[in-house]
């Protein structure tokens, strides 16, 4: 068996399926060139999914997890925390009653004294990230687990509102860059949304990522997932007029917000807009409003215990595969929605969730408890610009992105070239 993304669960099939979904959608959108017949390269796919391992910027690499992110034993089991962002770290320390200077050892002692379920509930109420590590059976029997197990990988609703532009203006260009002229507003972070936007940019879309000034993005994450996109700072609460102008000019809006959140800011999505959302737990079930990241979903869904090296201590997939696969699947659905909008002008709503992708992975046959060690991608799967090295695109037919990622927030809040 191949060692690419090797794990107990069939991670490579998940990864290649999601990349193939983009390739097939691009062909349906009129793409030409090698992408039409080329199959995803397993090594390139593995490199893209584990891109943080290849990332170098000068002498520095990527610190994928902060000191207070990870697994901690509790009184009756384990929890997984996520404290990469300062505000999540602060909330975790507050709920534990610890000072700002508390280190991992101090946090571990505080967590060890409490039940895992109690910590999970307290974290949810406080806006922190900590979940109880469950078995697969526990997750499947739970309400959030049952909610995540149903429906398509990307939910789609065709709306009745119609783009006012004429059909010619909506028609995709086809060719080597089938999304040329498509404008995408990307309001997402870590990692599924940025992967989705980067994939659309690879196919020619004009992608503008907008972020509020606080909290700042983790620098290496932007440099590792921002290729081909512009990145600008815009506070929706204070610059509503500019945000509305950009929204009116966009063909696609990608967010990590809950339904109705854009409207709550006072923004009015234009008719015919493709509205795509991604979150951790989906829009149904008791966890629909909860925060989450790939590592948190792995822990709650039973994946962490399935990937345990000793049968007791939680483990992890060889990459943040739920994030990456969900990003590619959402990008594929956006491309299909753009193709359909070209024909009828109607807007579409799309929604993807990491927990739904996790359910697909758990349901798929082909588990390999005695799998080989995961192979390490070679230099042929990386590209270097100046002092920065990143993974090459997973999509076949492309050796690099349109341009390297810009530092976070370094562009103007504007789309690029006029439509062709």
C-alpha positions as CSV (number, residue, x, y, z in Angstrom):
1,X,0.0,0.0,0.0
2,X,1.1,3.6,-0.6
3,X,2.5,5.5,2.3
4,X,1.0,8.9,1.1
5,X,-1.2,10.2,3.9
6,X,-1.0,6.7,5.4
7,X,-3.3,6.2,8.4
8,X,-5.9,3.8,9.9
9,X,-8.6,5.6,8.0
10,X,-8.5,6.0,4.2
11,X,-7.2,9.5,4.1
12,X,-5.6,9.4,0.7
13,X,-8.9,8.3,-1.0
14,X,-10.7,11.2,0.8
15,X,-8.0,13.6,-0.4
16,X,-7.9,12.4,-4.0
17,X,-11.7,12.3,-4.2
18,X,-11.9,15.9,-3.2
19,X,-9.2,17.1,-5.6
20,X,-10.8,15.0,-8.4
21,X,-14.1,16.7,-7.7
22,X,-12.5,20.1,-8.5
23,X,-10.8,18.7,-11.6
24,X,-14.1,17.3,-12.9
25,X,-16.0,20.5,-12.1
26,X,-13.4,22.6,-13.9
27,X,-13.8,20.4,-17.0
28,X,-17.6,20.9,-16.8
29,X,-16.8,24.6,-16.7
30,X,-15.0,24.4,-20.0
31,X,-11.4,23.9,-18.8
32,X,-8.9,22.8,-21.4
33,X,-5.3,21.5,-21.3
34,X,-3.8,18.8,-19.2
35,X,-6.4,19.1,-16.5
36,X,-9.0,17.4,-18.8
37,X,-7.4,14.0,-18.7
38,X,-4.8,14.1,-15.9
39,X,-5.5,12.2,-12.7
40,X,-4.4,13.7,-9.3
41,X,-0.8,12.8,-8.4
42,X,-0.9,11.1,-4.9
43,X,2.4,12.7,-3.9
44,X,1.3,16.2,-4.9
45,X,-2.1,15.6,-3.1
46,X,-0.3,14.5,0.0
47,X,2.1,17.5,-0.1
48,X,-0.8,20.0,-0.5
49,X,-2.8,18.4,2.3
50,X,0.3,18.4,4.6
51,X,1.6,21.7,3.3
52,X,2.6,23.0,6.7
53,X,5.4,20.4,6.7
54,X,6.9,21.7,3.5
55,X,6.4,25.4,4.4
56,X,9.6,27.4,4.9
57,X,10.0,31.2,5.1
58,X,13.6,32.1,5.5
59,X,15.0,30.0,8.3
60,X,11.6,29.4,9.9
61,X,8.9,26.7,9.3
62,X,5.4,26.4,10.5
63,X,4.3,25.9,14.1
64,X,1.0,24.2,13.4
65,X,-0.2,24.3,17.0
66,X,0.4,26.6,19.9
67,X,1.7,25.3,23.3
68,X,-1.9,25.3,24.8
69,X,-3.3,23.4,21.8
70,X,-3.4,19.7,22.0
71,X,-4.6,16.7,24.0
72,X,-4.8,16.8,27.8
73,X,-5.8,14.0,30.2
74,X,-8.8,14.7,32.4
75,X,-10.3,13.1,35.5
76,X,-12.2,10.6,33.3
77,X,-10.6,10.7,29.8
78,X,-9.2,13.3,27.4
79,X,-9.9,16.7,25.9
80,X,-8.5,18.3,22.9
81,X,-8.0,22.1,23.0
82,X,-7.3,24.6,20.3
83,X,-5.6,27.8,21.4
84,X,-3.7,29.0,18.4
85,X,-5.4,32.4,18.3
86,X,-4.8,34.7,21.3
87,X,-8.5,35.2,22.0
88,X,-9.1,31.5,22.2
89,X,-6.1,31.1,24.5
90,X,-7.4,33.8,26.8
91,X,-10.8,32.2,27.0
92,X,-9.3,28.8,27.8
93,X,-7.2,30.3,30.6
94,X,-10.2,32.3,32.0
95,X,-12.5,29.2,32.2
96,X,-9.7,27.3,34.0
97,X,-9.2,30.3,36.4
98,X,-5.5,30.6,35.4
99,X,-3.4,33.8,34.8
100,X,-2.3,34.9,31.4
101,X,1.2,33.7,32.0
102,X,0.1,30.1,32.6
103,X,2.2,27.5,30.7
104,X,1.2,24.1,29.4
105,X,2.1,22.2,32.6
106,X,-0.1,24.5,34.7
107,X,-3.0,24.1,32.2
108,X,-2.5,20.3,32.2
109,X,-2.8,20.2,36.0
110,X,-6.0,22.3,36.0
111,X,-7.5,20.1,33.3
112,X,-6.5,16.9,34.9
113,X,-8.7,17.6,37.9
114,X,-12.0,18.0,36.0
115,X,-14.3,15.8,34.0
116,X,-14.0,16.0,30.3
117,X,-17.7,16.6,29.6
118,X,-17.7,19.5,32.1
119,X,-14.8,21.2,30.4
120,X,-16.4,20.7,27.0
121,X,-19.6,22.5,28.2
122,X,-17.7,25.3,29.9
123,X,-15.6,25.9,26.8
124,X,-18.6,26.1,24.5
125,X,-20.3,28.6,26.8
126,X,-17.1,30.7,27.1
127,X,-16.3,30.7,23.4
128,X,-13.2,28.6,23.9
129,X,-12.2,25.4,22.1
130,X,-12.1,22.2,24.1
131,X,-13.9,19.0,23.3
132,X,-14.2,15.6,25.0
133,X,-12.3,12.9,23.1
134,X,-14.9,10.3,22.1
135,X,-14.9,6.9,20.6
136,X,-16.4,6.4,17.2
137,X,-19.4,4.6,18.7
138,X,-20.0,7.4,21.2
139,X,-20.0,10.0,18.4
140,X,-22.3,8.0,16.1
141,X,-24.8,7.6,19.0
142,X,-24.7,11.3,19.9
143,X,-27.1,13.9,18.5
144,X,-24.3,16.0,16.9
145,X,-22.8,12.8,15.4
146,X,-26.1,11.7,13.9
147,X,-26.7,15.2,12.5
148,X,-23.3,15.1,10.8
149,X,-23.9,11.7,9.2
150,X,-26.7,12.7,6.8
151,X,-27.0,14.7,3.6
152,X,-24.6,15.5,0.8
153,X,-21.0,16.5,1.4
154,X,-22.0,20.0,0.2
155,X,-25.6,21.1,0.7
156,X,-27.0,23.2,-2.1
157,X,-30.2,25.3,-2.4
158,X,-31.1,27.0,-5.7
159,X,-32.6,30.4,-4.9
160,X,-35.2,32.3,-7.0
161,X,-33.3,35.6,-7.2
162,X,-31.7,36.2,-10.6
163,X,-28.5,38.1,-11.5
164,X,-29.5,41.2,-13.4
165,X,-26.5,41.0,-15.8
166,X,-27.1,39.6,-19.2
167,X,-26.3,36.0,-20.0
168,X,-23.1,36.9,-21.9
169,X,-21.7,38.6,-18.8
170,X,-22.3,35.4,-16.7
171,X,-20.8,33.0,-19.2
172,X,-17.6,31.4,-18.1
173,X,-14.5,31.8,-20.3
174,X,-13.4,28.2,-20.4
175,X,-9.9,27.5,-21.5
176,X,-6.8,27.1,-19.3
177,X,-8.3,29.4,-16.7
178,X,-12.0,28.7,-16.8
179,X,-12.9,31.1,-13.9
180,X,-11.2,34.1,-15.4
181,X,-13.3,37.2,-14.7
182,X,-15.1,35.6,-11.7
183,X,-14.9,37.7,-8.6
184,X,-14.8,35.9,-5.3
185,X,-15.0,37.6,-1.9
186,X,-13.4,35.4,0.7
187,X,-14.3,36.0,4.4
188,X,-12.8,32.9,5.8
189,X,-10.0,31.6,8.0
190,X,-8.3,28.3,8.8
191,X,-8.2,26.2,6.6
192,X,-11.1,25.0,4.6
193,X,-12.2,28.4,3.4
194,X,-8.8,29.7,2.4
195,X,-8.1,26.4,0.6
196,X,-11.4,26.9,-1.3
197,X,-10.5,30.4,-2.3
198,X,-7.0,29.5,-3.3
199,X,-8.3,26.7,-5.5
200,X,-10.7,29.1,-7.3
201,X,-7.8,31.6,-7.8
202,X,-5.7,28.8,-9.3
203,X,-8.5,28.4,-12.0
204,X,-8.4,32.1,-12.8
205,X,-10.8,33.7,-10.3
206,X,-10.1,37.1,-8.9
207,X,-10.1,36.3,-5.2
208,X,-10.1,39.0,-2.5
209,X,-9.7,37.9,1.1
210,X,-11.1,40.4,3.7
211,X,-10.4,40.3,7.4
212,X,-11.3,42.5,10.3
213,X,-8.2,44.2,11.9
214,X,-8.5,42.0,15.0
215,X,-7.6,39.2,15.5
216,X,-4.6,39.2,13.2
217,X,-4.2,36.1,11.1
218,X,-1.3,33.7,12.0
219,X,1.4,34.9,9.6
220,X,2.5,31.5,8.2
221,X,-1.1,30.3,7.7
222,X,-1.7,33.2,5.3
223,X,1.5,32.6,3.5
224,X,0.8,28.9,3.1
225,X,-2.9,29.2,1.9
226,X,-3.1,32.7,0.4
227,X,-1.4,32.0,-3.0
228,X,-3.1,33.7,-5.9
229,X,-5.4,35.9,-3.7
230,X,-5.3,39.5,-2.5
231,X,-5.6,40.1,1.2
232,X,-7.0,43.3,2.7
233,X,-8.2,44.6,6.1
234,X,-11.8,45.8,6.2
235,X,-14.0,46.1,9.3
236,X,-17.6,45.3,8.3
237,X,-18.8,47.2,11.3
238,X,-17.2,50.5,10.4
239,X,-16.9,50.5,6.6
240,X,-20.2,49.1,5.6
241,X,-20.4,51.1,2.4
242,X,-17.1,49.8,1.0
243,X,-18.1,46.3,2.0
244,X,-21.4,46.6,0.2
245,X,-19.6,47.9,-3.0
246,X,-17.4,44.8,-3.0
247,X,-20.3,42.5,-2.3
248,X,-22.2,44.0,-5.2
249,X,-19.2,43.5,-7.5
250,X,-18.7,39.8,-6.4
251,X,-20.0,36.7,-8.1
252,X,-19.2,34.5,-5.2
253,X,-19.1,35.0,-1.4
254,X,-17.3,32.5,0.8
255,X,-17.8,32.8,4.6
256,X,-17.4,30.9,7.8
257,X,-20.4,32.8,9.3
258,X,-23.7,31.3,10.4
259,X,-26.8,31.8,8.1
260,X,-28.0,35.4,8.2
261,X,-24.8,36.8,9.7
262,X,-23.9,38.9,6.6
263,X,-27.4,40.5,6.7
264,X,-27.0,41.1,10.4
265,X,-24.0,43.4,9.6
266,X,-26.4,45.4,7.4
267,X,-25.1,44.0,4.1
268,X,-27.5,43.1,1.2
269,X,-26.3,40.2,-0.9
270,X,-27.0,41.0,-4.6
271,X,-29.3,38.9,-6.7
272,X,-27.7,35.9,-8.3
273,X,-24.8,35.7,-5.8
274,X,-23.3,32.3,-5.2
275,X,-23.2,32.2,-1.4
276,X,-20.9,29.5,0.1
277,X,-20.4,28.8,3.7
278,X,-18.1,26.4,5.7
279,X,-18.2,25.6,9.4
280,X,-17.2,22.8,11.8
281,X,-20.4,21.1,12.7
282,X,-23.0,21.9,10.1
283,X,-26.3,23.8,10.3
284,X,-28.4,21.2,12.0
285,X,-28.2,19.4,15.4
286,X,-27.3,20.7,18.8
287,X,-23.8,21.8,17.9
288,X,-24.7,23.8,14.8
289,X,-23.7,27.1,16.4
290,X,-20.5,25.8,18.1
291,X,-16.9,26.8,17.1
292,X,-14.5,24.2,15.8
293,X,-11.4,23.3,13.9
294,X,-10.2,20.2,12.1
295,X,-8.3,18.9,15.1
296,X,-11.3,19.5,17.3
297,X,-13.6,17.6,15.0
298,X,-11.1,14.7,14.8
299,X,-11.2,14.5,18.6
300,X,-14.9,14.6,19.0
301,X,-15.8,12.3,16.2
302,X,-13.7,9.3,17.2
303,X,-11.0,9.8,14.7
304,X,-8.4,10.7,17.3
305,X,-8.8,7.4,19.2
306,X,-8.9,5.4,15.9
307,X,-5.6,6.9,15.0
308,X,-4.1,6.2,18.5
309,X,-0.6,4.6,18.4
310,X,-1.1,2.7,21.6
311,X,-4.9,2.2,21.8
312,X,-5.2,4.7,24.6
313,X,-3.5,8.0,23.9
314,X,-5.4,10.0,21.2
315,X,-3.6,10.5,17.9
316,X,-4.4,12.4,14.7
317,X,-4.6,12.1,10.9
318,X,-1.3,12.7,9.0
319,X,-2.7,16.0,7.8
320,X,-5.6,18.3,8.6
321,X,-7.5,16.4,5.9
322,X,-11.0,17.4,7.0
323,X,-10.1,21.0,6.4
324,X,-8.4,20.5,3.1
325,X,-10.9,18.1,1.6
326,X,-13.8,20.3,2.7
327,X,-12.2,23.2,1.0
328,X,-11.8,21.4,-2.3
329,X,-15.3,20.0,-2.2
330,X,-16.7,23.5,-1.6
331,X,-14.7,24.9,-4.5
332,X,-16.0,22.1,-6.8
333,X,-19.6,23.0,-5.8
334,X,-19.0,26.7,-6.4
335,X,-17.7,25.9,-9.9
336,X,-20.8,23.9,-10.7
337,X,-23.0,26.6,-9.3
338,X,-21.3,29.2,-11.5
339,X,-21.9,26.9,-14.5
340,X,-25.6,26.7,-13.7
341,X,-25.9,30.4,-13.0
342,X,-24.5,31.1,-16.4
343,X,-27.5,29.3,-17.8
344,X,-30.3,30.7,-15.6
345,X,-28.9,33.6,-13.6
346,X,-30.1,32.2,-10.3
347,X,-28.2,32.5,-7.1
348,X,-27.3,29.4,-5.1
349,X,-26.6,28.7,-1.4
350,X,-23.9,26.1,-0.6
351,X,-22.8,24.8,2.8
352,X,-20.1,22.4,3.8
353,X,-19.0,21.2,7.2
354,X,-15.9,19.5,8.6
355,X,-18.0,17.1,10.6
356,X,-19.9,15.9,7.5
357,X,-16.5,15.2,5.8
358,X,-15.4,13.3,8.9
359,X,-18.6,11.2,8.7
360,X,-17.7,10.3,5.0
361,X,-14.2,9.3,6.1
362,X,-15.5,7.2,9.0
363,X,-18.1,5.5,6.7
364,X,-15.6,4.6,3.9
365,X,-14.3,1.0,3.8
366,X,-10.5,0.4,3.6
367,X,-9.3,0.9,7.1
368,X,-5.7,-0.2,7.6
369,X,-4.7,-0.7,11.3
370,X,-1.3,-1.9,10.4
371,X,-0.5,0.9,7.9
372,X,3.0,1.9,7.0
373,X,4.5,5.1,8.1
374,X,3.3,8.1,6.2
375,X,5.7,9.0,3.3
376,X,7.3,12.4,3.2
377,X,6.8,14.3,0.0
378,X,9.9,15.1,-2.0
379,X,11.2,18.4,-3.3
380,X,9.4,17.9,-6.6
381,X,6.1,18.6,-4.7
382,X,7.4,22.0,-3.5
383,X,8.0,25.4,-5.1
384,X,10.3,28.1,-3.9
385,X,10.0,31.9,-4.5
386,X,12.8,33.8,-2.9
387,X,13.2,32.5,0.6
388,X,9.7,31.0,0.8
389,X,8.9,27.4,0.0
390,X,5.3,26.0,-0.2
391,X,3.6,23.0,-1.6
392,X,2.7,22.9,-5.3
393,X,-1.0,22.8,-6.2
394,X,-2.8,19.4,-5.8
395,X,-4.8,20.0,-8.9
396,X,-3.3,18.2,-12.0
397,X,-2.1,20.4,-14.8
398,X,-0.8,23.2,-12.6
399,X,2.8,23.5,-11.3
400,X,2.3,26.7,-9.3
401,X,-0.2,29.3,-8.3
402,X,-0.7,32.6,-10.1
403,X,1.5,34.4,-7.6
404,X,2.9,33.7,-4.1
405,X,0.8,34.7,-1.1
406,X,1.0,38.3,0.0
407,X,1.5,39.1,3.7
408,X,-1.8,39.3,5.6
409,X,-3.7,42.5,5.0
410,X,-1.1,44.0,2.6
411,X,-3.5,44.8,-0.3
412,X,-6.1,47.3,-1.0
413,X,-9.7,46.3,-0.4
414,X,-10.5,46.1,-4.1
415,X,-10.8,43.5,-6.9
416,X,-8.0,43.4,-9.5
417,X,-8.3,43.6,-13.3
418,X,-11.6,44.5,-14.9
419,X,-13.6,41.6,-16.3
420,X,-12.5,40.5,-19.8
